[in-house]
Amino acid sequence: MSTGVIILIVIAVVVVIGAIALALRTRGGARGGRGLKRRFGPEYERAVARHDGDTKAAEHELAQLVERHGGLKERALEPADAERFEARWAAAQEHFVDAPHEAVAEAERLLAEVAGARGYPDGDRYEERVEALAVHHAPHVQGYRHLHHVARNGSGTSRTPGASGTSSTEEMREALLEARALFEELVGGSRSRRTSERTHAGRS
């Protein structure tokens, strides 16, 4: 076999191997993208929007969040703590009629406390806490963002003339209702886990 033929065969083999490697990377990236989209749901779309439609940049950001917070183990709440949190949330909702901003601020503090009790970053680490919650409770974390925003900064969408930079009562009400889903998932999820653990222990 001539040297020229051998060189052509080697080149053909290299090209084939390169094509296979590229196909495998493409398929792996697609699976990763679908996995992230399935895991993050609406958070995936928000990430893409933040990156002006650049899905690769959005997926890189979300993959980093999973790497940082995916190993977090949620702690179960003690029954007394869960009942105390639920009572405080109910009181905040009742207080909303007379003092909506104070009620929203209390609900925002309460969500941070519940998240901290479940093992998420606590204290003033709001951004880190939201990142971790986005990894484990993606469908509802936007409600927490909304609540935090109206409680701390106002929305600038007040329907009252001359009241720029403050949230309307309706928006505060919507934020409170939206955030309740995350609150119930954190408290209720903990209760479900305790029940499951007790059931398994009873069968042992």
N, CA and C of each residue as an Amber inpcrd file, in Angstrom:
protein
   612
   0.8590000  -1.1860000   0.0000000   0.0000000   0.0000000   0.0000000
   0.8990000   1.2410000   0.0000000   0.5840000   2.1560000  -0.8950000
   1.4160000   3.3450000  -1.0360000   1.2570000   4.2850000   0.1440000
   2.2680000   5.1430000   0.3070000   2.2300000   6.1290000   1.3940000
   1.0500000   7.0700000   1.2340000   0.7460000   7.4420000  -0.0100000
  -0.3680000   8.3550000  -0.2490000  -1.6920000   7.7780000   0.2110000
  -1.9050000   6.4850000  -0.0560000  -3.1550000   5.8200000   0.3570000
  -3.2550000   5.7760000   1.8760000  -2.1280000   5.4610000   2.5220000
  -2.1190000   5.4010000   3.9940000  -2.4760000   6.7560000   4.5910000
  -1.9010000   7.8160000   4.0210000  -2.2040000   9.1710000   4.5170000
  -3.6800000   9.4890000   4.3670000  -4.2720000   9.1280000   3.2160000
  -5.7000000   9.3810000   2.9940000  -6.5630000   8.6260000   4.0010000
  -6.1620000   7.3740000   4.3000000  -6.9140000   6.5770000   5.2770000
  -6.8400000   7.2230000   6.6550000  -5.6390000   7.6610000   7.0380000
  -5.4640000   8.3040000   8.3500000  -6.3070000   9.5670000   8.4380000
  -6.2970000  10.3750000   7.3760000  -7.0960000  11.6080000   7.3620000
  -8.5800000  11.2840000   7.4880000  -9.0250000  10.2420000   6.7730000
 -10.4390000   9.8570000   6.8220000 -10.8300000   9.4180000   8.2290000
  -9.9590000   8.6410000   8.8720000 -10.2320000   8.1820000  10.2390000
 -10.3290000   9.3600000  11.1960000  -9.4030000  10.3040000  11.0600000
  -9.4240000  11.4910000  11.9390000 -10.7070000  12.2810000  11.7430000
 -11.1200000  12.4590000  10.4990000 -12.3530000  13.2050000  10.2080000
 -13.5560000  12.5050000  10.8170000 -13.6100000  11.1710000  10.6720000
 -14.7400000  10.4100000  11.2310000 -14.7720000  10.5260000  12.7490000
 -13.6180000  10.3810000  13.3780000 -13.5520000  10.4820000  14.8420000
 -13.9910000  11.8740000  15.3000000 -13.5320000  12.8920000  14.5830000
 -13.9210000  14.2620000  14.9320000 -15.4190000  14.4700000  14.8070000
 -16.0170000  13.9230000  13.7500000 -17.4630000  14.0550000  13.5380000
 -18.2460000  13.3550000  14.6370000 -17.7810000  12.1850000  15.0470000
 -18.4450000  11.4480000  16.1240000 -18.3580000  12.2110000  17.4400000
 -17.1730000  12.7620000  17.7300000 -16.9970000  13.5210000  18.9710000
 -17.8980000  14.7460000  18.9920000 -17.9990000  15.4410000  17.8490000
 -18.8560000  16.6170000  17.7670000 -20.3170000  16.2480000  17.9660000
 -20.7270000  15.1390000  17.3630000 -22.1200000  14.6890000  17.5120000
 -22.4340000  14.3460000  18.9560000 -21.4820000  13.6930000  19.6280000
 -21.7000000  13.3330000  21.0250000 -21.7880000  14.5650000  21.9120000
 -20.9380000  15.5560000  21.6470000 -20.9990000  16.7950000  22.4400000
 -22.3050000  17.5220000  22.2120000 -22.7630000  17.5350000  20.9540000
 -24.0170000  18.2160000  20.6280000 -25.1920000  17.5460000  21.3170000
 -25.2050000  16.2000000  21.2530000 -26.2850000  15.4610000  21.9160000
 -26.2420000  15.6570000  23.4160000 -25.0410000  15.6620000  23.9920000
 -24.9110000  15.8700000  25.4300000 -25.3730000  17.2390000  25.8410000
 -25.0310000  18.2670000  25.0120000 -25.4670000  19.6240000  25.3240000
 -26.9700000  19.7500000  25.2530000 -27.5710000  19.0820000  24.2610000
 -29.0250000  19.1390000  24.1270000 -29.6990000  18.5010000  25.3250000
 -29.1510000  17.3340000  25.7440000 -29.7390000  16.6790000  26.9170000
 -29.6030000  17.5700000  28.1470000 -28.4070000  18.2100000  28.2810000
 -28.2060000  19.0920000  29.4220000 -29.1610000  20.2560000  29.4060000
 -29.3710000  20.8340000  28.1990000 -30.2950000  21.9500000  28.0760000
 -31.7130000  21.5420000  28.4190000 -32.1240000  20.3750000  27.9100000
 -33.4780000  19.8990000  28.2300000 -33.6110000  19.6100000  29.7140000
 -32.5500000  19.0540000  30.3060000 -32.6000000  18.7570000  31.7370000
 -32.7220000  20.0210000  32.5690000 -31.9710000  21.0480000  32.1960000
 -32.0380000  22.3180000  32.9220000 -33.4070000  22.9680000  32.7410000
 -33.9170000  22.9040000  31.5220000 -35.2320000  23.5080000  31.2600000
 -36.3170000  22.8060000  32.0600000 -36.2140000  21.4810000  32.1430000
 -37.1890000  20.7100000  32.9040000 -37.0600000  21.0000000  34.3990000
 -35.8280000  21.1320000  34.8810000 -35.6050000  21.3610000  36.3140000
 -36.0220000  22.7630000  36.7400000 -35.6800000  23.7580000  35.9270000
 -35.8880000  25.1450000  36.3380000 -37.2030000  25.7500000  35.8500000
 -37.8040000  25.1770000  34.8270000 -39.0880000  25.6820000  34.3600000
 -39.0510000  27.1680000  34.0560000 -39.8950000  27.9620000  34.7220000
 -39.9340000  29.4120000  34.4570000 -38.6050000  30.1070000  34.7430000
 -37.8110000  29.5690000  35.6510000 -36.5030000  30.1610000  35.9290000
 -35.5840000  30.0380000  34.7090000 -35.7490000  28.9820000  33.9350000
 -34.9620000  28.8120000  32.7080000 -35.2830000  29.9510000  31.7410000
 -36.5740000  30.2270000  31.5580000 -36.9760000  31.2870000  30.6340000
 -36.4860000  32.6480000  31.1120000 -36.5100000  32.8790000  32.4150000
 -36.0190000  34.1580000  32.9450000 -34.5170000  34.2970000  32.7100000
 -33.7970000  33.2060000  32.8680000 -32.3490000  33.2440000  32.6410000
 -32.0510000  33.5570000  31.1790000 -32.7920000  32.9490000  30.2680000
 -32.6060000  33.2210000  28.8440000 -32.9080000  34.6930000  28.5480000
 -33.9670000  35.2140000  29.1390000 -34.3140000  36.6250000  28.9340000
 -33.2200000  37.5470000  29.4740000 -32.6510000  37.1960000  30.6380000
 -31.5740000  38.0100000  31.2080000 -30.3620000  38.0680000  30.2830000
 -30.1690000  36.9810000  29.5220000 -29.0270000  36.9150000  28.6150000
 -29.4260000  37.2410000  27.1740000 -30.5320000  37.9840000  27.0350000
 -30.9820000  38.4480000  25.7100000 -31.1270000  37.3080000  24.7060000
 -31.6800000  36.1960000  25.1660000 -31.9560000  35.0820000  24.2750000
 -30.8090000  34.1150000  24.0720000 -29.6800000  34.3590000  24.7000000
 -28.5100000  33.4800000  24.5650000 -28.6990000  32.2590000  25.4770000
 -29.1740000  31.1420000  24.9040000 -29.4740000  29.9650000  25.7190000
 -28.2120000  29.3400000  26.3100000 -27.1170000  29.3870000  25.5810000
 -25.8810000  28.7910000  26.1040000 -25.4170000  29.5300000  27.3560000
 -25.4730000  30.8520000  27.3220000 -25.0740000  31.6410000  28.4920000
 -26.0220000  31.3830000  29.6600000 -27.3310000  31.2880000  29.3630000
 -28.3190000  31.0310000  30.4100000 -28.1000000  29.6540000  31.0280000
 -27.8540000  28.6600000  30.1780000 -27.6440000  27.2990000  30.6850000
 -26.3500000  27.1980000  31.4890000 -25.3440000  27.9590000  31.0830000
 -24.0910000  27.9800000  31.8490000 -24.3510000  28.5540000  33.2450000
 -25.1330000  29.6280000  33.3140000 -25.4720000  30.2390000  34.6050000
 -26.2340000  29.2590000  35.4900000 -27.2430000  28.5960000  34.9150000
 -28.0540000  27.6690000  35.7000000 -27.2490000  26.4430000  36.1270000
 -26.3790000  25.9780000  35.2540000 -25.5320000  24.8310000  35.6110000
 -24.6210000  25.1850000  36.7860000 -24.1430000  26.4160000  36.8210000
 -23.3130000  26.8560000  37.9390000 -24.1170000  26.8920000  39.2360000
 -25.3940000  27.2960000  39.1490000 -26.2520000  27.3010000  40.3390000
 -26.4270000  25.8870000  40.8770000 -26.6370000  24.9370000  39.9680000
 -26.7950000  23.5390000  40.3910000 -25.5190000  23.0460000  41.0480000
 -24.3850000  23.4280000  40.4690000 -23.1020000  23.0030000  41.0370000
 -22.9010000  23.5720000  42.4380000 -23.3190000  24.8390000  42.6450000
 -23.1210000  25.4820000  43.9520000 -24.1130000  25.0000000  44.9940000
 -25.3700000  24.7980000  44.5780000 -26.4250000  24.5590000  45.5690000
 -27.1470000  23.2200000  45.4290000 -26.7920000  22.4470000  44.4000000
 -27.5160000  21.1870000  44.1860000 -27.3440000  20.1840000  45.3020000
 -26.2390000  20.2630000  46.0340000 -25.9920000  19.3100000  47.1120000
 -26.6140000  19.6980000  48.4410000 -27.3260000  20.8190000  48.4730000
 -27.9400000  21.2540000  49.7350000 -28.9900000  20.2480000  50.1980000
 -28.9160000  19.8720000  51.4620000 -29.8820000  18.9430000  52.0460000
 -30.8550000  19.7190000  52.9260000 -32.1080000  19.6880000  52.5580000
 -33.1090000  20.4100000  53.3430000 -33.3330000  19.7340000  54.6870000
 -33.3660000  20.5330000  55.7310000 -33.6720000  20.0060000  57.0700000
 -35.1860000  20.0210000  57.2780000 -35.6710000  19.0310000  57.9870000
 -37.0900000  18.9950000  58.3380000 -37.3580000  19.9440000  59.4980000
 -38.5560000  20.5210000  59.5190000 -38.9570000  21.3730000  60.6300000
 -39.5580000  20.5290000  61.7410000 -39.3300000  20.9590000  62.9630000
 -40.0380000  20.3450000  64.0800000 -41.5120000  20.7390000  64.0020000
 -42.4320000  19.8660000  64.4150000 -43.8620000  20.1900000  64.3370000
 -44.2120000  21.5290000  64.9950000 -43.6240000  21.8110000  66.1370000
 -43.9230000  23.0610000  66.8280000 -43.4620000  24.2620000  66.0190000
 -42.3190000  24.1240000  65.3610000 -41.8110000  25.2300000  64.5380000
 -42.7020000  25.4540000  63.3240000 -43.1330000  24.3560000  62.6900000
 -44.0130000  24.4740000  61.5260000 -45.3230000  25.1680000  61.9130000
 -45.8820000  24.7900000  63.0530000 -47.1340000  25.4070000  63.5050000
 -46.9350000  26.8800000  63.8350000 -45.7870000  27.1950000  64.4130000
 -45.5000000  28.5930000  64.7460000 -45.3640000  29.4380000  63.4760000
 -44.6800000  28.9050000  62.4810000 -44.5300000  29.6320000  61.2180000
 -45.8950000  29.8360000  60.5490000 -46.7070000  28.7990000  60.5510000
 -48.0250000  28.9050000  59.9210000 -48.9040000  29.9270000  60.6280000
 -48.8110000  29.9700000  61.9510000 -49.5970000  30.9380000  62.7180000
 -49.1400000  32.3600000  62.4040000 -47.8560000  32.5540000  62.2570000
 -47.3300000  33.8810000  61.9440000 -47.7440000  34.3260000  60.5410000
 -47.7520000  33.3740000  59.5930000 -48.1730000  33.7290000  58.2400000
 -49.6620000  34.1090000  58.2280000 -50.4650000  33.3480000  58.9290000
 -51.8920000  33.6540000  58.9950000 -52.1140000  35.0220000  59.6300000
 -51.3570000  35.3400000  60.6650000 -51.4780000  36.6410000  61.3230000
 -51.0820000  37.7630000  60.3710000 -50.0370000  37.5520000  59.5800000
 -49.6020000  38.5670000  58.6080000 -50.6970000  38.8070000  57.5770000
 -51.3380000  37.7510000  57.1130000 -52.4200000  37.9180000  56.1480000
 -53.5930000  38.6880000  56.7450000 -53.9250000  38.3910000  57.9970000
 -55.0170000  39.1080000  58.6530000 -54.6590000  40.5770000  58.8690000
 -53.3790000  40.8360000  59.1400000 -52.9080000  42.1970000  59.4010000
 -52.8670000  43.0290000  58.1250000 -52.9130000  42.3740000  56.9750000
 -52.7630000  43.0630000  55.7030000 -53.8510000  44.1170000  55.4930000
 -55.0500000  43.8300000  55.9180000 -56.1660000  44.7450000  55.7020000
 -55.8920000  46.1080000  56.3260000 -55.3460000  46.1040000  57.5270000
 -55.1090000  47.3580000  58.2390000 -53.7450000  47.9780000  57.9250000
 -52.7510000  47.1500000  57.6680000 -51.3950000  47.6580000  57.4400000
 -50.7070000  46.7930000  56.3960000 -51.0120000  47.0030000  55.1180000
 -50.4820000  46.1190000  54.0780000 -48.9560000  46.0730000  53.9910000
 -48.3010000  47.2200000  54.0930000 -46.8420000  47.2020000  53.9550000
 -46.1890000  46.4590000  55.1150000 -46.6850000  46.6740000  56.3370000
 -46.1360000  45.9710000  57.5010000 -46.3620000  44.4630000  57.3710000
 -47.5290000  44.0850000  56.8510000 -47.8340000  42.6640000  56.6850000
 -46.9070000  42.0210000  55.6570000 -46.6620000  42.7230000  54.5610000
 -45.7750000  42.2020000  53.5250000 -44.3470000  42.0870000  54.0580000
 -43.9020000  43.0810000  54.8180000 -42.5540000  43.0450000  55.3900000
 -42.4040000  41.8680000  56.3490000 -43.4410000  41.6050000  57.1490000
 -43.4000000  40.4770000  58.0760000 -43.3670000  39.1580000  57.3100000
 -44.1540000  39.0600000  56.2390000 -44.1670000  37.8370000  55.4360000
 -42.7990000  37.6020000  54.7930000 -42.1620000  38.6790000  54.3540000
 -40.8360000  38.5460000  53.7340000 -39.8070000  38.0650000  54.7500000
 -39.8650000  38.6250000  55.9670000 -38.9680000  38.1660000  57.0350000
 -39.2410000  36.7040000  57.3840000 -40.5100000  36.3540000  57.4180000
 -40.9010000  34.9940000  57.7850000 -40.4070000  33.9710000  56.7610000
 -40.5190000  34.3060000  55.4870000 -40.0300000  33.3900000  54.4540000
 -38.5340000  33.1670000  54.5890000 -37.8070000  34.2290000  54.8980000
 -36.3620000  34.0920000  55.0960000 -36.0680000  33.1900000  56.2900000
 -36.8460000  33.3370000  57.3590000 -36.6550000  32.5040000  58.5510000
 -36.9510000  31.0380000  58.2560000 -38.0470000  30.7910000  57.5430000
 -38.4130000  29.4110000  57.2070000 -37.3350000  28.7800000  56.3330000
 -36.8810000  29.5390000  55.3340000 -35.8250000  29.0190000  54.4640000
 -34.5690000  28.7010000  55.2740000 -34.2060000  29.5960000  56.2060000
 -33.0440000  29.3570000  57.0500000 -33.2190000  28.1150000  57.9090000
 -34.4250000  27.9350000  58.4390000 -34.7020000  26.7620000  59.2700000
 -34.6280000  25.4710000  58.4560000 -34.9050000  25.5600000  57.1510000
 -34.8420000  24.3750000  56.2850000 -33.4300000  24.0940000  55.7840000
 -32.4790000  24.9930000  56.1060000 -31.0950000  24.7490000  55.7200000
 -30.5640000  25.6370000  54.6250000 -31.3610000  26.6070000  54.1840000
 -30.9150000  27.5290000  53.1440000 -30.1090000  28.6700000  53.7680000
 -29.3100000  29.3790000  52.9570000 -28.5460000  30.5170000  53.4950000
 -29.4610000  31.4800000  54.2360000 -29.0510000  31.8680000  55.4480000
 -29.9320000  32.7030000  56.2600000 -29.3470000  34.1000000  56.4350000
 -29.9490000  34.8500000  57.3480000 -29.4700000  36.1950000  57.6300000
 -29.6490000  37.1270000  56.4440000 -28.6210000  37.9360000  56.1840000
 -28.6940000  38.9380000  55.1240000 -28.2800000  38.3960000  53.7580000
 -28.0950000  37.0930000  53.6370000 -27.6150000  36.5140000  52.3710000
 -28.7840000  36.2610000  51.4100000 -29.4910000  37.3300000  51.0720000
 -30.6920000  37.2000000  50.2390000 -30.3800000  36.5960000  48.8700000
 -29.3960000  37.1420000  48.1660000 -29.1030000  36.6710000  46.8150000
 -28.7130000  35.1970000  46.8120000 -27.8750000  34.8180000  47.7660000
 -27.4560000  33.4190000  47.8620000 -28.6440000  32.5230000  48.1920000
 -29.5300000  33.0130000  49.0590000 -30.7120000  32.2380000  49.4410000
 -31.6240000  32.0340000  48.2270000 -31.8230000  33.0830000  47.4470000
 -32.6730000  32.9750000  46.2620000 -32.0780000  31.9970000  45.2530000
 -30.7590000  32.0460000  45.0750000 -30.1060000  31.1020000  44.1610000
 -30.3750000  29.6560000  44.5780000 -30.2000000  29.3800000  45.8710000
 -30.4070000  28.0140000  46.3550000 -31.8680000  27.5960000  46.2270000
 -32.7810000  28.5110000  46.5280000 -34.2030000  28.1990000  46.4010000
 -34.5750000  27.9730000  44.9400000 -33.9280000  28.7100000  44.0370000
 -34.2150000  28.5260000  42.6100000 -33.8300000  27.1240000  42.1500000
 -32.7850000  26.5610000  42.7430000 -32.3530000  25.2120000  42.3770000
 -33.3420000  24.1660000  42.8830000 -33.8840000  24.3700000  44.0790000
 -34.7190000  23.3410000  44.7100000 -36.2190000  23.6390000  44.6580000
 -36.5840000  24.8930000  44.4490000 -38.0110000  25.2680000  44.4040000
 -38.2610000  26.2590000  43.2720000 -37.7650000  25.9150000  42.0930000
 -37.8170000  26.8380000  40.9590000 -39.2170000  27.3620000  40.6190000
 -40.2750000  26.5460000  40.6740000 -41.5870000  27.0630000  40.2640000
 -42.1050000  28.2170000  41.1180000 -41.6000000  28.3360000  42.3620000
 -42.1900000  29.3160000  43.2750000 -41.2430000  30.4080000  43.7450000
 -39.9820000  30.3610000  43.3310000 -39.0240000  31.3200000  43.8780000
 -39.2960000  32.7460000  43.3950000 -39.9260000  32.9060000  42.2260000
 -40.2250000  34.2540000  41.7520000 -41.1850000  34.9710000  42.6960000
 -42.0570000  34.2190000  43.3490000 -42.9580000  34.8390000  44.3230000
 -42.1870000  35.4560000  45.4810000 -41.1160000  34.8020000  45.8880000
 -40.2720000  35.3400000  46.9560000 -39.5790000  36.6130000  46.4930000
 -39.0750000  36.6100000  45.2530000 -38.4390000  37.8160000  44.7080000
 -39.4250000  38.9890000  44.7050000 -40.6390000  38.7120000  44.2550000
 -41.6590000  39.7540000  44.1680000 -41.9670000  40.3160000  45.5560000
 -42.1220000  39.4210000  46.5130000 -42.4140000  39.8430000  47.8820000
 -41.2690000  40.6870000  48.4480000 -40.0540000  40.2290000  48.2300000
 -38.8770000  40.9690000  48.7100000 -38.8380000  42.3570000  48.0910000
 -39.1570000  42.4280000  46.8130000 -39.1070000  43.7080000  46.1060000
 -40.1040000  44.7060000  46.6700000 -41.3490000  44.2880000  46.8150000
 -42.3550000  45.2360000  47.2960000 -42.1550000  45.5600000  48.7730000
 -41.5650000  44.6220000  49.5250000 -41.3370000  44.8640000  50.9500000
 -40.1710000  45.8250000  51.1720000 -39.1420000  45.7290000  50.3420000
 -37.9200000  46.5040000  50.5700000 -37.7910000  47.7490000  49.7030000
 -38.2170000  47.6460000  48.4500000 -37.8860000  48.7150000  47.5110000
 -39.0680000  49.4430000  46.9000000 -40.2420000  48.8650000  46.9710000
 -41.3540000  49.4500000  46.2270000 -41.2270000  49.0860000  44.7650000
 -42.2830000  49.2780000  44.0060000 -42.2750000  48.8460000  42.6120000
 -42.2750000  49.9770000  41.6120000 -42.6110000  51.1720000  42.0690000
 -42.7200000  52.2680000  41.1190000 -43.9610000  52.1920000  40.2710000
 -44.9310000  51.3340000  40.6540000 -46.1420000  51.1600000  39.8540000
 -47.3800000  51.5550000  40.6390000 -47.2030000  52.4000000  41.6250000
 -48.3490000  52.8120000  42.4260000 -49.3990000  53.4830000  41.5630000
 -50.6300000  53.2250000  41.8360000 -51.7340000  53.8530000  41.1230000
 -52.1090000  55.1850000  41.7640000 -51.4100000  55.5580000  42.8170000
 -51.6850000  56.8270000  43.4760000 -50.8180000  57.9170000  42.8760000
 -51.3930000  59.0030000  42.3270000 -50.5910000  60.0650000  41.7110000
 -49.5750000  60.6320000  42.6940000 -48.3650000  60.8310000  42.1880000
 -47.3390000  61.4400000  43.0280000 -46.6840000  60.4900000  43.9940000
 -47.0280000  59.1930000  43.9300000 -46.4730000  58.2300000  44.8920000
 -45.4760000  57.2990000  44.2010000 -44.6600000  57.8710000  43.3140000
 -43.6900000  57.0780000  42.5690000 -42.7360000  56.3500000  43.4980000
 -42.4330000  55.0720000  43.1310000 -41.4590000  54.3040000  43.9130000
 -42.0770000  53.5010000  45.0270000 -43.3890000  53.5280000  45.1850000
 -44.0290000  52.7280000  46.2180000 -44.9970000  51.7540000  45.5660000
 -45.1320000  50.5860000  46.1670000 -46.0250000  49.5700000  45.6230000
 -47.4710000  49.8920000  45.9420000 -48.3420000  49.6010000  44.9800000
 -49.7610000  49.7570000  45.2490000 -50.2220000  48.6520000  46.1960000
 -51.3330000  48.8960000  46.8700000 -51.8760000  47.8800000  47.7710000
 -52.1990000  46.6030000  47.0160000 -52.6850000  46.7380000  45.7940000
 -53.0220000  45.5670000  44.9930000 -51.7760000  44.7550000  44.6680000
 -50.6800000  45.4410000  44.3260000 -49.4550000  44.6900000  44.0180000
 -48.9120000  43.9950000  45.2600000 -49.0170000  44.6580000  46.4130000
 -48.5700000  44.0170000  47.6500000 -49.4110000  42.7800000  47.9470000
 -50.7110000  42.8850000  47.6920000 -51.5890000  41.7310000  47.9140000
 -51.2080000  40.5900000  46.9810000 -50.9510000  40.9100000  45.7160000
 -50.5690000  39.8900000  44.7500000 -49.2400000  39.2340000  45.1410000
 -48.2920000  40.0480000  45.6160000 -46.9940000  39.5090000  46.0150000
 -47.1420000  38.5640000  47.1990000 -48.0010000  38.9350000  48.1370000
 -48.2210000  38.0950000  49.3110000 -48.8220000  36.7520000  48.9070000
 -49.7950000  36.7890000  48.0100000 -50.4320000  35.5620000  47.5510000
 -49.4550000  34.7090000  46.7420000 -48.6500000  35.3620000  45.9160000
 -47.6920000  34.6450000  45.0790000 -46.6270000  33.9560000  45.9380000
 -46.1840000  34.6470000  46.9860000 -45.1350000  34.0900000  47.8390000
 -45.6550000  32.9680000  48.7330000 -46.9460000  32.9340000  48.9540000
 -47.5130000  31.9070000  49.8280000 -47.2260000  30.5010000  49.3070000
 -47.1560000  30.3550000  47.9730000 -46.8980000  29.0330000  47.3940000
 -45.5470000  28.4860000  47.8590000 -44.5160000  29.3520000  47.8860000
 -43.2090000  28.9020000  48.3560000 -43.2540000  28.6140000  49.8500000
 -43.9370000  29.4760000  50.6100000 -44.0550000  29.2510000  52.0500000
 -44.6930000  27.8910000  52.3300000 -45.7860000  27.5950000  51.6420000
 -46.4830000  26.3240000  51.8740000 -45.6230000  25.1350000  51.4580000
 -44.8460000  25.3080000  50.3860000 -43.9880000  24.2150000  49.9510000
 -42.8740000  23.9570000  50.9630000 -42.2970000  25.0220000  51.5170000
 -41.2340000  24.8570000  52.5050000 -41.7540000  24.2420000  53.7970000
 -42.8950000  24.7160000  54.2640000 -43.4600000  24.1930000  55.5120000
 -44.1360000  22.8480000  55.2780000 -44.9510000  22.7670000  54.2420000
 -45.6620000  21.5260000  53.9570000 -44.7410000  20.4120000  53.5190000
 -43.7020000  20.7530000  52.7220000 -42.7430000  19.7470000  52.2960000
 -42.0000000  19.1560000  53.4660000 -41.7090000  19.9960000  54.4450000
 -41.0270000  19.5060000  55.6430000 -41.9360000  18.5500000  56.4070000
 -43.2250000  18.8880000  56.4810000 -44.1670000  18.0410000  57.2150000
 -44.3080000  16.6840000  56.5240000 -44.3670000  16.7080000  55.1810000
 -44.4900000  15.4550000  54.4310000 -43.2740000  14.5660000  54.6570000
 -42.1030000  15.2080000  54.7180000 -40.8800000  14.4340000  54.9340000
 -40.8910000  13.8020000  56.3200000 -41.3410000  14.5360000  57.3350000
 -41.3930000  13.9780000  58.6900000 -42.3600000  12.8020000  58.7440000
 -43.5080000  12.9500000  58.0770000 -44.5060000  11.8770000  58.0730000
 -43.9380000  10.6300000  57.4200000 -43.2370000  10.8210000  56.2860000
 -42.6350000   9.6880000  55.5900000 -41.5950000   8.9930000  56.4590000
 -40.7660000   9.7980000  57.1450000 -39.7270000   9.2200000  58.0030000
 -40.3480000   8.4310000  59.1560000 -41.4360000   8.9740000  59.7290000
 -42.0970000   8.2560000  60.8350000 -42.7070000   6.9550000  60.3390000
 -43.2830000   6.9890000  59.1120000 -43.9010000   5.7980000  58.5590000
 -42.8780000   4.6950000  58.3300000 -41.7400000   5.0790000  57.7520000
 -40.6760000   4.0960000  57.5070000 -40.1160000   3.5620000  58.8050000
 -40.0000000   4.4340000  59.8080000 -39.4670000   4.0060000  61.0990000
 -40.4230000   3.0090000  61.7540000 -41.7370000   3.2570000  61.5800000
 -42.7070000   2.3480000  62.1760000 -42.7160000   0.9750000  61.5240000
 -42.2760000   0.9310000  60.2680000 -42.2530000  -0.3670000  59.5550000
 -40.9870000  -1.1330000  59.8080000 -39.9850000  -0.4230000  60.3850000
 -38.6800000  -1.0790000  60.6050000 -38.7700000  -2.1150000  61.7100000
